[in-house]
Amino acid sequence: MDINVILSLINTKLRDFYSSRDELLEDMDNAYEMVAQLEENGYEYNEKLNKFVIKQ
C-alpha cells in the first residue's frame, strides 16, 4: 500500500475514532504493520496532535 494512503488512513482513524496511538494499535489488527511502515518512511507520532507527522 502507498505510504500516503497509509498516512491518510491512520491519521483519519486517529482523528475520528481513537484518542491515542495505543488505542488504535489495541483495536486495529493491521495497525502495527502500517505504523511500522510510517516510521520506516520518516514519520513519527505526535501525541499533542494525535497524528503522524514528518520527523523534524
Secondary structure, DSSP 8 states (H G I E B T S, - for coil): --HHHHHHHHHHHHHHT-SSHHHHHHH-TTHHHHHHHHHHTTEEEETTTTEEEE--
